[in-house]
Amino acid sequence: LAATDDRRHFGTTLALAATDDLRHFGTTLALAATDDLRHFGTTLALAATDDLRHFGTTLALAVTDDLRHFGTTLALAATDDRRHFGTTLALAATDDLRSFGRHSRSRRPTTDGPSGRHSRSR
């Protein structure tokens, strides 16, 4: 896992990998974004399978720079304890940033639609 527990550095680069082998990138997450979450939607990559030809299978998301329109079905499993934020990540696709992360409904990232067994409140 490449992550910091300091949210000031959250957006710069975040990689959650099951293995060190990018051939198994399918169950993992790579985010490239700015430190300003208002621009979080600028770059987002999710792989559904180990085969990047199936890139995006599990994600239906409007990638815009305005988080009010940040997708309709993005959520990744996370803990509710921000001290463990580096281990897992939850981004709930709500249109209201005040409730961002609260409304995640859970399935595995390898299925269609919202995923994530836990949601994290802001």
MDAnalysis code that builds the backbone (N, CA, C; Angstrom):
import MDAnalysis as mda
import numpy as np

u = mda.Universe.empty(366, n_residues=122, atom_resindex=np.repeat(np.arange(122), 3), trajectory=True)
u.add_TopologyAttr("name", ["N", "CA", "C"] * 122)
u.add_TopologyAttr("resid", np.arange(1, 123))
u.add_TopologyAttr("resname", ["LEU", "ALA", "ALA", "THR", "ASP", "ASP", "ARG", "ARG", "HIS", "PHE", "GLY", "THR", "THR", "LEU", "ALA", "LEU", "ALA", "ALA", "THR", "ASP", "ASP", "LEU", "ARG", "HIS", "PHE", "GLY", "THR", "THR", "LEU", "ALA", "LEU", "ALA", "ALA", "THR", "ASP", "ASP", "LEU", "ARG", "HIS", "PHE", "GLY", "THR", "THR", "LEU", "ALA", "LEU", "ALA", "ALA", "THR", "ASP", "ASP", "LEU", "ARG", "HIS", "PHE", "GLY", "THR", "THR", "LEU", "ALA", "LEU", "ALA", "VAL", "THR", "ASP", "ASP", "LEU", "ARG", "HIS", "PHE", "GLY", "THR", "THR", "LEU", "ALA", "LEU", "ALA", "ALA", "THR", "ASP", "ASP", "ARG", "ARG", "HIS", "PHE", "GLY", "THR", "THR", "LEU", "ALA", "LEU", "ALA", "ALA", "THR", "ASP", "ASP", "LEU", "ARG", "SER", "PHE", "GLY", "ARG", "HIS", "SER", "ARG", "SER", "ARG", "ARG", "PRO", "THR", "THR", "ASP", "GLY", "PRO", "SER", "GLY", "ARG", "HIS", "SER", "ARG", "SER", "ARG"])
u.atoms.positions = np.array([
    [0.850, -1.179, 0.000],
    [0.000, 0.000, 0.000],
    [0.887, 1.231, 0.000],
    [0.609, 2.088, -0.920],
    [1.294, 3.366, -0.921],
    [0.287, 4.424, -0.524],
    [0.464, 4.976, 0.640],
    [-0.464, 5.986, 1.139],
    [0.133, 6.637, 2.362],
    [-0.364, 7.771, 2.691],
    [0.057, 8.391, 3.929],
    [-1.163, 8.574, 4.795],
    [-0.933, 8.708, 6.072],
    [-2.037, 8.969, 6.987],
    [-2.311, 10.462, 7.102],
    [-1.530, 11.246, 6.392],
    [-1.684, 12.690, 6.419],
    [-2.495, 13.117, 5.205],
    [-3.726, 13.521, 5.443],
    [-4.618, 13.844, 4.341],
    [-4.143, 15.041, 3.526],
    [-3.193, 15.792, 4.063],
    [-2.673, 16.907, 3.280],
    [-1.983, 16.401, 2.021],
    [-1.532, 15.149, 2.055],
    [-0.842, 14.585, 0.905],
    [-1.689, 13.555, 0.177],
    [-2.969, 13.534, 0.512],
    [-3.848, 12.497, -0.031],
    [-3.870, 12.483, -1.554],
    [-4.111, 13.655, -2.163],
    [-4.426, 13.655, -3.582],
    [-3.241, 13.404, -4.487],
    [-2.040, 13.623, -3.990],
    [-0.886, 13.605, -4.878],
    [-0.724, 12.272, -5.576],
    [-0.557, 11.215, -4.829],
    [-0.513, 9.886, -5.427],
    [-0.985, 8.863, -4.416],
    [-1.944, 8.057, -4.798],
    [-2.429, 6.994, -3.924],
    [-2.500, 5.718, -4.732],
    [-1.870, 4.679, -4.228],
    [-1.967, 3.383, -4.894],
    [-2.297, 2.343, -3.852],
    [-3.358, 1.590, -4.079],
    [-3.684, 0.467, -3.214],
    [-3.489, -0.776, -4.073],
    [-2.516, -1.572, -3.734],
    [-2.221, -2.743, -4.550],
    [-2.263, -4.014, -3.729],
    [-2.838, -5.052, -4.296],
    [-2.883, -6.339, -3.613],
    [-1.528, -7.014, -3.666],
    [-0.817, -6.793, -4.746],
    [0.517, -7.351, -4.893],
    [1.430, -6.275, -5.438],
    [2.707, -6.600, -5.506],
    [3.659, -5.677, -6.109],
    [3.736, -5.852, -7.619],
    [2.977, -6.820, -8.133],
    [3.013, -7.137, -9.549],
    [1.848, -6.454, -10.248],
    [2.131, -5.486, -11.111],
    [1.068, -4.740, -11.762],
    [0.235, -5.604, -12.694],
    [0.704, -6.816, -12.969],
    [-0.133, -7.720, -13.753],
    [-1.382, -8.090, -12.962],
    [-1.337, -7.926, -11.641],
    [-2.490, -8.209, -10.785],
    [-3.157, -6.919, -10.339],
    [-3.069, -5.914, -11.178],
    [-3.626, -4.606, -10.854],
    [-5.143, -4.627, -10.709],
    [-5.771, -5.711, -11.175],
    [-7.226, -5.772, -11.251],
    [-7.964, -5.543, -9.943],
    [-7.380, -5.964, -8.836],
    [-8.093, -5.811, -7.577],
    [-7.620, -4.565, -6.850],
    [-6.950, -3.711, -7.561],
    [-6.317, -2.578, -6.920],
    [-6.815, -1.256, -7.463],
    [-6.327, -0.204, -6.862],
    [-6.773, 1.134, -7.194],
    [-5.589, 2.052, -7.405],
    [-5.643, 2.845, -8.446],
    [-4.641, 3.875, -8.640],
    [-5.366, 5.194, -8.831],
    [-4.985, 6.183, -8.071],
    [-5.604, 7.496, -8.179],
    [-4.523, 8.519, -8.457],
    [-4.737, 9.328, -9.464],
    [-3.865, 10.462, -9.678],
    [-4.743, 11.694, -9.560],
    [-4.429, 12.549, -8.642],
    [-5.274, 13.703, -8.392],
    [-4.439, 14.811, -7.789],
    [-5.029, 15.941, -7.628],
    [-4.333, 17.033, -6.983],
    [-4.617, 16.985, -5.491],
    [-3.890, 17.771, -4.739],
    [-4.142, 17.827, -3.304],
    [-5.447, 18.541, -2.984],
    [-6.030, 19.164, -3.980],
    [-7.288, 19.862, -3.803],
    [-8.412, 18.939, -4.242],
    [-9.201, 18.450, -3.291],
    [-10.228, 17.480, -3.631],
    [-11.275, 18.051, -4.573],
    [-11.305, 19.351, -4.748],
    [-12.238, 19.922, -5.715],
    [-11.882, 19.458, -7.119],
    [-10.623, 19.058, -7.315],
    [-10.184, 18.591, -8.620],
    [-9.945, 17.089, -8.630],
    [-10.516, 16.424, -7.647],
    [-10.277, 14.989, -7.506],
    [-10.704, 14.224, -8.749],
    [-11.793, 14.668, -9.361],
    [-12.340, 13.937, -10.489],
    [-11.509, 14.023, -11.750],
    [-10.504, 14.871, -11.758],
    [-9.723, 15.066, -12.974],
    [-9.132, 13.765, -13.481],
    [-8.559, 12.972, -12.591],
    [-7.991, 11.699, -13.007],
    [-8.389, 10.597, -12.060],
    [-8.967, 9.562, -12.574],
    [-9.358, 8.425, -11.748],
    [-9.218, 7.161, -12.573],
    [-8.559, 6.161, -12.002],
    [-8.449, 4.893, -12.716],
    [-8.826, 3.762, -11.787],
    [-9.726, 2.919, -12.235],
    [-10.103, 1.729, -11.481],
    [-10.040, 0.534, -12.424],
    [-9.403, -0.524, -12.012],
    [-9.383, -1.737, -12.826],
    [-10.272, -2.777, -12.178],
    [-11.106, -3.392, -12.969],
    [-12.034, -4.389, -12.440],
    [-11.427, -5.777, -12.453],
    [-10.566, -6.040, -13.404],
    [-9.965, -7.356, -13.532],
    [-8.464, -7.213, -13.712],
    [-7.778, -8.328, -13.743],
    [-6.340, -8.305, -13.957],
    [-5.999, -7.905, -15.388],
    [-6.986, -7.941, -16.248],
    [-6.779, -7.610, -17.649],
    [-7.245, -6.182, -17.879],
    [-6.303, -5.278, -18.141],
    [-6.667, -3.871, -18.281],
    [-7.549, -3.629, -19.494],
    [-7.723, -4.645, -20.351],
    [-8.683, -4.487, -21.441],
    [-10.086, -4.381, -20.872],
    [-10.277, -4.867, -19.629],
    [-11.578, -4.780, -18.973],
    [-11.620, -3.623, -17.976],
    [-10.707, -2.719, -18.134],
    [-10.619, -1.539, -17.302],
    [-11.980, -0.863, -17.160],
    [-12.360, -0.564, -15.957],
    [-13.583, 0.207, -15.749],
    [-14.847, -0.610, -15.647],
    [-14.740, -1.929, -15.647],
    [-15.941, -2.755, -15.580],
    [-16.785, -2.439, -14.357],
    [-16.132, -2.183, -13.240],
    [-16.892, -1.996, -12.011],
    [-17.262, -0.554, -11.722],
    [-16.981, 0.346, -12.649],
    [-17.183, 1.752, -12.324],
    [-18.050, 2.457, -13.348],
    [-19.120, 3.047, -12.867],
    [-19.900, 3.948, -13.706],
    [-19.765, 5.308, -13.040],
    [-19.052, 6.212, -13.668],
    [-18.651, 7.424, -12.982],
    [-18.515, 8.583, -13.944],
    [-19.124, 9.706, -13.590],
    [-18.922, 10.909, -14.377],
    [-17.716, 11.626, -13.786],
    [-16.608, 11.579, -14.501],
    [-15.378, 12.155, -13.978],
    [-15.345, 13.632, -14.350],
    [-15.745, 14.433, -13.397],
    [-15.709, 15.872, -13.598],
    [-14.879, 16.493, -12.496],
    [-14.513, 17.732, -12.677],
    [-13.752, 18.430, -11.653],
    [-14.647, 18.925, -10.529],
    [-15.946, 18.791, -10.697],
    [-16.892, 19.264, -9.697],
    [-17.416, 18.066, -8.921],
    [-17.021, 17.939, -7.662],
    [-17.418, 16.760, -6.899],
    [-18.915, 16.700, -6.656],
    [-19.623, 17.785, -6.917],
    [-21.074, 17.706, -6.813],
    [-21.618, 16.747, -7.863],
    [-20.826, 16.541, -8.925],
    [-21.233, 15.631, -9.984],
    [-20.292, 14.432, -10.059],
    [-19.675, 14.122, -8.965],
    [-18.657, 13.065, -8.943],
    [-19.337, 11.707, -8.993],
    [-19.735, 11.323, -10.181],
    [-20.181, 9.969, -10.383],
    [-21.470, 9.590, -9.687],
    [-21.897, 8.387, -9.904],
    [-23.087, 7.876, -9.252],
    [-22.834, 6.568, -8.538],
    [-21.726, 5.906, -8.822],
    [-21.499, 4.587, -8.226],
    [-20.038, 4.327, -7.885],
    [-19.418, 5.183, -7.090],
    [-18.044, 4.906, -6.690],
    [-17.978, 4.700, -5.191],
    [-17.450, 3.582, -4.762],
    [-17.218, 3.342, -3.350],
    [-16.224, 2.213, -3.220],
    [-15.215, 2.435, -2.411],
    [-14.223, 1.407, -2.176],
    [-14.199, 1.085, -0.689],
    [-14.000, -0.182, -0.378],
    [-14.040, -0.622, 1.009],
    [-13.044, 0.159, 1.856],
    [-13.466, 0.497, 3.051],
    [-12.606, 1.256, 3.952],
    [-13.016, 1.006, 5.387],
    [-12.196, 1.453, 6.271],
    [-12.548, 1.389, 7.673],
    [-13.175, 2.719, 8.049],
    [-13.855, 2.722, 9.180],
    [-14.470, 3.956, 9.648],
    [-13.490, 4.792, 10.459],
    [-12.340, 4.235, 10.722],
    [-11.342, 4.904, 11.552],
    [-10.306, 5.564, 10.648],
    [-10.263, 6.876, 10.648],
    [-9.363, 7.593, 9.744],
    [-7.900, 7.309, 10.043],
    [-7.620, 6.790, 11.240],
    [-6.233, 6.442, 11.533],
    [-5.770, 5.302, 10.644],
    [-6.725, 4.524, 10.127],
    [-6.396, 3.416, 9.231],
    [-6.658, 3.774, 7.779],
    [-6.746, 5.052, 7.501],
    [-7.093, 5.494, 6.160],
    [-6.108, 4.978, 5.115],
    [-4.827, 4.859, 5.486],
    [-3.834, 4.398, 4.528],
    [-4.050, 2.971, 4.069],
    [-4.766, 2.190, 4.878],
    [-4.988, 0.796, 4.508],
    [-6.049, 0.667, 3.440],
    [-7.145, 1.383, 3.637],
    [-8.265, 1.284, 2.708],
    [-8.875, 2.644, 2.472],
    [-9.722, 2.720, 1.475],
    [-10.264, 4.001, 1.067],
    [-11.728, 3.867, 0.720],
    [-12.541, 4.783, 1.200],
    [-13.947, 4.804, 0.792],
    [-14.258, 6.148, 0.187],
    [-14.790, 6.132, -1.012],
    [-15.281, 7.339, -1.645],
    [-16.708, 7.047, -2.061],
    [-17.655, 7.623, -1.361],
    [-19.046, 7.368, -1.719],
    [-19.496, 8.413, -2.716],
    [-20.181, 7.957, -3.727],
    [-20.571, 8.868, -4.797],
    [-21.886, 9.542, -4.450],
    [-21.802, 10.480, -3.575],
    [-22.970, 11.298, -3.301],
    [-22.747, 12.642, -3.949],
    [-23.821, 13.338, -4.188],
    [-23.704, 14.644, -4.818],
    [-23.458, 15.746, -3.805],
    [-23.538, 15.391, -2.528],
    [-23.398, 16.383, -1.468],
    [-22.115, 16.108, -0.706],
    [-21.135, 16.986, -0.819],
    [-19.845, 16.737, -0.170],
    [-19.976, 16.633, 1.337],
    [-21.042, 17.211, 1.886],
    [-21.199, 17.127, 3.338],
    [-21.459, 15.698, 3.763],
    [-21.990, 14.900, 2.835],
    [-22.240, 13.501, 3.160],
    [-21.331, 12.575, 2.365],
    [-20.280, 13.137, 1.798],
    [-19.340, 12.377, 0.976],
    [-18.753, 11.235, 1.789],
    [-18.965, 10.013, 1.369],
    [-18.430, 8.866, 2.085],
    [-19.400, 8.191, 3.014],
    [-20.551, 8.781, 3.213],
    [-21.482, 8.202, 4.191],
    [-22.411, 7.159, 3.614],
    [-22.669, 7.239, 2.324],
    [-23.752, 6.443, 1.772],
    [-23.292, 5.271, 0.929],
    [-22.120, 4.763, 1.236],
    [-21.585, 3.647, 0.475],
    [-22.379, 2.382, 0.789],
    [-22.809, 1.705, -0.266],
    [-23.419, 0.394, -0.101],
    [-22.446, -0.618, -0.659],
    [-22.369, -1.773, -0.021],
    [-21.209, -2.567, -0.220],
    [-21.328, -3.797, -1.053],
    [-20.448, -3.805, -2.032],
    [-20.113, -5.038, -2.730],
    [-18.633, -4.983, -3.026],
    [-18.116, -6.086, -3.532],
    [-16.686, -6.101, -3.813],
    [-16.375, -5.249, -5.024],
    [-15.166, -4.660, -5.073],
    [-14.800, -3.819, -6.213],
    [-14.811, -4.542, -7.546],
    [-14.921, -5.891, -7.502],
    [-14.925, -6.626, -8.756],
    [-16.333, -6.829, -9.282],
    [-17.344, -6.209, -8.648],
    [-18.706, -6.325, -9.150],
    [-19.138, -4.992, -9.710],
    [-20.244, -5.024, -10.443],
    [-20.754, -3.778, -10.992],
    [-21.456, -2.976, -9.912],
    [-21.460, -1.673, -10.067],
    [-22.183, -0.811, -9.152],
    [-21.359, -0.447, -7.949],
    [-22.017, 0.143, -6.959],
    [-21.309, 0.605, -5.768],
    [-20.643, -0.555, -5.065],
    [-19.491, -0.304, -4.518],
    [-18.794, -1.333, -3.775],
    [-18.255, -0.727, -2.510],
    [-17.784, -1.582, -1.628],
    [-17.216, -1.053, -0.403],
    [-18.044, -1.483, 0.775],
    [-17.449, -2.256, 1.668],
    [-18.215, -2.817, 2.760],
    [-18.434, -1.849, 3.877],
    [-17.617, -0.830, 3.952],
    [-17.768, 0.153, 5.005],
    [-17.730, 1.522, 4.374],
    [-18.391, 2.456, 5.029],
    [-18.267, 3.812, 4.533],
    [-17.650, 4.658, 5.627],
    [-16.988, 5.706, 5.200],
    [-16.302, 6.569, 6.151],
    [-16.974, 7.929, 6.132],
    [-17.345, 8.391, 7.325],
    [-17.964, 9.701, 7.407],
    [-16.907, 10.778, 7.388],
    [-17.256, 11.899, 6.795],
    [-16.302, 13.007, 6.753],
    [-16.294, 13.732, 8.078],
])
